[in-house]
Amino acid sequence: MPLWVFFFVILTLTSGSHCSPPPSLPLRMRRYADAIFTNSYRKVLGQLSARRLLQDIMSRQQGERNQEQGAKVRLGRQVDSMWADQKQMSLESILVALLQKHSRNSQG
C-alpha cells in the first residue's frame, strides 16, 4: 500500500478536531473526499489482486516446466535403456556368430 494512502486513512479515521472537516464545508466536498479515498482504495485492491493473479500464473508455469523437465528425464532414461538393450542384443549376436565360426573352424 502506498504510504500516502496509509496516511490518508489515518487522517480520515482520526477523531481529533484538527482532522475533521470544518462544519462550513458543504456535503458535496465531503462526498468528493470520500470518492477520492474510495477510488484510491479500489485501485490498491485491484493492484493487489493483479499481483496475486500474476504470482499464481507464474507458479503454474513453473510447475509445468518442472513437469516437462521430469518428462524429458524419464524419456531420456527410457531411450538410454532401449539403447543399452539394443547394444546388448547386438553384442550377443556377434558373440554367437563368433562362437559358431570358431566351432566350425575347430571341427574342420
ABEGO torsion letter per residue (X at the ends): XBAAAAAAAAAAABABAAABBBAABBAAAAAAAAAAAAAAAAAAAAAAAAAAAAAAAAAAAAAAAAAAAAAAAAAAAAAAAAAAAAAAAAAAAAAAAAAAAAAAAAAX
